[in-house]
Amino acid sequence: MWIAAAFVTMICFGTNNTIFKWSTEKKVSKVHIQFYFYFIAFLLTLGFAIVVNGTIHLNFITILLGAFIGILNANGNIQMSKAFEKGPASLTSPLVGTNTIFPIVCAGVVFHEHITLIQWIGIIFMLGSAMVIQYTSEKNRRTNYIPWIIRVGLAVFSFGLLGILMKTTSYLQINSLDILIAMYGGGSIYLVICSLIKREKWQKSEANVGSIVGLISILGYSCYFFALKTGTASIVFPIVSLNCLVVVLAGFLLYKEKLKRYQVIGVFTALLGIIFTKI
């Protein structure tokens, strides 16, 4: 079941990234879309907790960890979008994707998860596939190197630390619903501050798109926490990192983008890696 949950998370994150890709083409603010999806998800998770439990059990550690996870996720998305504006996507996507290595190593060293040799091969296959699938050749694009590498570094740090903290919450047996409430609440406050600083114009379409992203995000993160609590984190993380498969396939089906030969190879090696991790 935890493998299935990791796949659902992969699909949800990939779907949301596809929506963010669409929003970039439509010049819709990613900060505003994220705020709407965070705020709506916060209201839904808060309401669900009150209806089901009759009360909310939040303590200082839960609020701190949840809010930090929400801020890291929002900041990672913002920094990655900024990196795409400053440098080549052919390097940005693979470099940001390497953040998965940090929670994987942490799961093995800190949380003492046992990983077999064939599972390590599968993990390497999946990480390599995630990098290959996202590669695009852009020879004539100028790179504003210093700002670009800073944005990439911040995105890697945000997503890498996020993965470690999510594993920490499952290790501490913190209720995932409480974490989600704190995560979406803390992220909403952070994004409001970002919007006030940037002074971007608010659009009605942002609320509509943000609502859809929020519902998908709740499903994705709920499955993410379940997979981390019941499964092997060092296998869950690389599976989730393959959300780029969804983006590639969506581009092929919706935007009529052609799959390059190396992307097809990447898809097959990703599937092979998944098989290895299940042995």
Secondary structure by P-SEA (a helix, b strand, c coil): caaaaaaaaaaaaaaaaaaaaaaaaacccaaaaaaaaaaaaaaaaaaaaaaacccccccaaaaaaaaaaaaaaaaaaaaaaaaaaccccccaaaaaacaaaaaaaaaaccccccccaaaaaaaaaaaaaaaaaacccccccccccaaaaaaaaaaaaaaaaaaaaaaaaaaacccaaaaaaaaaaaaaaaaaaaaaaabbbbbaaaaaaaaaaaaaaaaaaaaaaaaaacccaaaaaaaaacaaaaaaaaaaccccccccaaaaaaaaaaaaaaaaaac
